[in-house]
Amino acid sequence: MTALKFCANISWLFTELPEFSQRAQAAARAGFQAVEAAWLYDSDPGELRKVTEQTGLEVALINTPPGDLKSGDLGLGAVPGREQDFRQGLALAINFAKTLDCKRIHVMAGRVPTGLQRSATSVEMEATFVQNLRYAADVLAKEGILGLIEPINTRVTDPQYFLDSPHQAAEILQKVDRPNIKLQMDVYHWQIMDGNLTQNIQKYFPLIGK
């Protein structure tokens, strides 16, 4: 059996240190061999790259930019009318990933727009997400980067997040039909939304990105 590999999310860990490069150093001192980050777009990726080269840390994953957090954005992949913003954010994520030698990007779906019901907009949001993921797949393939989508639970973490279950993610991946767009598994979110972890992991394991 392959040993588990732990990765420090330096957006949430070592936050007593202001810079991502400092947090990465702290992660290395704590024994981690890899780090990930949600949004590091206000930082200098070159400084973080220096730390990874000095310590041997891998940057395992970064997210696409969230959009305007103050206005309620949390990703743009499935948000109708924001396709150009999505493409600009994806380009920024790719530039950071290339600098950091990061081979995985979490393509964030985003939230159901304020004032709209999920049932009223789900078809349009899914179509937007599929279209944007196909675009992302073509761009990421040129750079050798894997795109991932992650369901986030809507019962505890974010009631407005569009992509909220592995079942929904699997249906979307089937429609996208690109080999370099895969599923990012977070058992916390899966358990809250559906439970039945053993069966769901077995069922969706072939879709999970590595």
C-alpha positions as CSV (number, residue, x, y, z in Angstrom):
1,M,0.0,0.0,0.0
2,T,1.3,3.5,-0.9
3,A,1.9,5.6,2.1
4,L,-0.2,8.7,2.6
5,K,1.4,12.0,1.7
6,F,0.5,15.1,3.7
7,C,0.4,18.6,2.2
8,A,0.3,21.8,4.2
9,N,-2.3,24.3,3.0
10,I,-0.4,27.5,3.7
11,S,-3.5,29.6,3.2
12,W,-4.8,28.2,6.5
13,L,-1.7,27.0,8.3
14,F,1.2,29.0,9.8
15,T,-0.9,32.2,9.4
16,E,1.1,33.9,12.2
17,L,3.6,34.5,9.4
18,P,2.5,37.2,6.9
19,E,4.3,35.9,3.7
20,F,3.6,32.7,1.9
21,S,7.4,32.1,1.5
22,Q,7.7,32.3,5.3
23,R,4.8,29.8,5.7
24,A,6.4,27.4,3.2
25,Q,9.7,27.6,5.2
26,A,7.7,26.8,8.4
27,A,6.0,23.9,6.7
28,A,9.3,22.5,5.6
29,R,10.6,22.8,9.2
30,A,7.5,21.0,10.4
31,G,8.4,18.0,8.2
32,F,6.0,18.6,5.3
33,Q,7.3,17.7,1.8
34,A,4.6,19.6,-0.1
35,V,2.4,22.7,0.3
36,E,-0.7,24.0,-1.4
37,A,-2.4,27.4,-1.3
38,A,-5.9,28.8,-2.1
39,W,-5.1,32.3,-3.3
40,L,-1.5,33.6,-3.3
41,Y,-2.0,36.2,-6.0
42,D,-1.0,39.1,-3.8
43,S,2.4,37.5,-3.2
44,D,5.6,37.2,-5.2
45,P,5.7,33.7,-6.7
46,G,9.5,34.1,-7.3
47,E,10.1,34.3,-3.5
48,L,8.1,31.2,-2.9
49,R,9.9,29.4,-5.7
50,K,13.2,30.3,-4.0
51,V,12.0,28.6,-0.8
52,T,10.8,25.5,-2.7
53,E,14.2,25.2,-4.4
54,Q,16.0,25.6,-1.1
55,T,13.9,23.1,0.8
56,G,12.8,20.7,-1.8
57,L,9.1,21.4,-1.2
58,E,6.6,20.6,-3.9
59,V,3.8,23.1,-4.6
60,A,1.1,20.5,-5.1
61,L,-1.9,22.7,-5.9
62,I,-3.1,26.2,-6.3
63,N,-6.7,27.5,-6.9
64,T,-7.8,29.8,-9.7
65,P,-8.5,33.3,-8.5
66,P,-11.8,33.7,-6.6
67,G,-12.9,36.9,-8.3
68,D,-14.0,39.7,-6.1
69,L,-14.4,38.2,-2.6
70,K,-15.8,41.5,-1.2
71,S,-18.6,41.2,-3.7
72,G,-19.4,37.6,-2.9
73,D,-17.3,35.8,-5.5
74,L,-15.7,32.4,-4.7
75,G,-14.5,31.3,-8.1
76,L,-15.9,32.1,-11.6
77,G,-15.9,28.8,-13.5
78,A,-19.7,28.3,-13.4
79,V,-20.8,31.9,-13.2
80,P,-22.7,33.0,-16.3
81,G,-21.6,36.3,-17.8
82,R,-18.1,36.1,-16.2
83,E,-16.4,34.1,-18.8
84,Q,-13.8,36.7,-19.7
85,D,-13.0,37.2,-16.0
86,F,-12.6,33.5,-15.7
87,R,-10.2,33.3,-18.6
88,Q,-8.1,36.1,-17.3
89,G,-8.0,34.4,-13.9
90,L,-7.0,31.1,-15.4
91,A,-4.2,32.8,-17.3
92,L,-2.9,34.3,-14.0
93,A,-3.1,30.9,-12.3
94,I,-1.2,29.3,-15.0
95,N,1.6,31.9,-14.8
96,F,1.9,31.3,-11.1
97,A,1.8,27.5,-11.5
98,K,4.6,27.7,-14.1
99,T,6.8,29.8,-11.9
100,L,6.2,27.5,-9.0
101,D,6.4,24.3,-11.0
102,C,2.9,23.4,-9.8
103,K,1.2,20.7,-11.8
104,R,-2.4,21.0,-10.5
105,I,-4.9,23.8,-10.5
106,H,-8.2,23.7,-8.8
107,V,-10.7,25.4,-11.1
108,M,-13.2,26.9,-8.8
109,A,-16.8,26.7,-9.8
110,G,-18.1,29.7,-7.8
111,R,-21.4,30.5,-6.1
112,V,-25.0,30.7,-7.3
113,P,-25.4,34.5,-7.9
114,T,-27.0,36.5,-5.1
115,G,-30.7,36.8,-5.4
116,L,-31.1,33.7,-7.6
117,Q,-32.4,30.3,-6.6
118,R,-30.2,27.3,-7.4
119,S,-33.1,25.5,-9.1
120,A,-33.6,28.4,-11.4
121,T,-30.0,28.8,-12.6
122,S,-28.5,25.3,-12.3
123,V,-28.9,24.4,-16.0
124,E,-27.2,27.6,-17.2
125,M,-24.5,27.4,-14.5
126,E,-23.7,23.8,-15.5
127,A,-23.5,24.7,-19.2
128,T,-21.2,27.6,-18.3
129,F,-19.0,25.4,-16.2
130,V,-18.7,22.7,-18.9
131,Q,-17.8,25.3,-21.5
132,N,-15.2,27.0,-19.2
133,L,-13.7,23.6,-18.2
134,R,-13.3,22.6,-21.9
135,Y,-11.5,25.9,-22.5
136,A,-9.3,25.3,-19.4
137,A,-8.5,21.8,-20.5
138,D,-7.2,22.9,-23.8
139,V,-5.1,25.7,-22.3
140,L,-3.8,23.5,-19.4
141,A,-2.9,20.7,-21.7
142,K,-0.3,22.9,-23.5
143,E,1.4,23.5,-20.1
144,G,1.2,19.9,-18.8
145,I,-1.0,21.0,-15.9
146,L,-3.9,19.0,-14.5
147,G,-7.2,20.8,-13.8
148,L,-9.3,19.7,-10.9
149,I,-12.8,20.4,-9.7
150,E,-13.7,20.1,-6.0
151,P,-17.2,19.8,-4.6
152,I,-17.7,22.0,-1.5
153,N,-20.6,21.2,0.8
154,T,-23.5,23.5,1.0
155,R,-24.8,22.4,4.4
156,V,-22.0,23.8,6.6
157,T,-19.3,25.5,4.5
158,D,-21.0,27.5,1.8
159,P,-24.7,27.3,1.1
160,Q,-24.3,29.1,-2.2
161,Y,-21.5,27.1,-3.8
162,F,-22.6,25.6,-7.1
163,L,-20.6,22.4,-7.1
164,D,-21.6,20.5,-3.9
165,S,-21.4,16.7,-4.4
166,P,-19.2,14.1,-6.1
167,H,-22.3,12.9,-8.0
168,Q,-22.8,16.4,-9.6
169,A,-19.0,16.6,-10.3
170,A,-19.0,13.2,-12.0
171,E,-21.9,14.2,-14.3
172,I,-20.0,17.4,-15.2
173,L,-16.8,15.6,-15.9
174,Q,-18.6,13.2,-18.2
175,K,-19.9,16.2,-20.2
176,V,-16.5,17.9,-20.3
177,D,-14.9,14.7,-21.5
178,R,-11.3,15.8,-21.3
179,P,-8.5,13.6,-19.8
180,N,-6.8,16.5,-18.0
181,I,-9.8,17.6,-16.0
182,K,-10.3,15.5,-12.9
183,L,-12.0,15.3,-9.6
184,Q,-10.5,16.7,-6.4
185,M,-11.6,14.5,-3.5
186,D,-12.2,16.1,0.0
187,V,-13.7,13.5,2.2
188,Y,-14.9,16.2,4.6
189,H,-17.2,17.7,2.1
190,W,-18.3,14.3,0.7
191,Q,-19.2,13.1,4.2
192,I,-21.3,16.1,5.0
193,M,-23.2,16.0,1.7
194,D,-23.7,12.3,1.3
195,G,-21.8,10.1,3.7
196,N,-21.4,6.6,2.3
197,L,-17.7,7.3,1.9
198,T,-16.5,3.8,1.1
199,Q,-18.9,3.3,-1.8
200,N,-18.4,6.8,-3.1
201,I,-14.6,6.5,-3.1
202,Q,-14.8,3.2,-4.8
203,K,-17.2,4.5,-7.4
204,Y,-15.4,7.8,-8.2
205,F,-11.8,6.7,-7.7
206,P,-11.1,6.5,-11.4
207,L,-12.1,10.2,-11.8
208,I,-9.8,11.5,-9.0
209,G,-6.8,13.5,-10.2
210,K,-3.4,12.4,-9.0
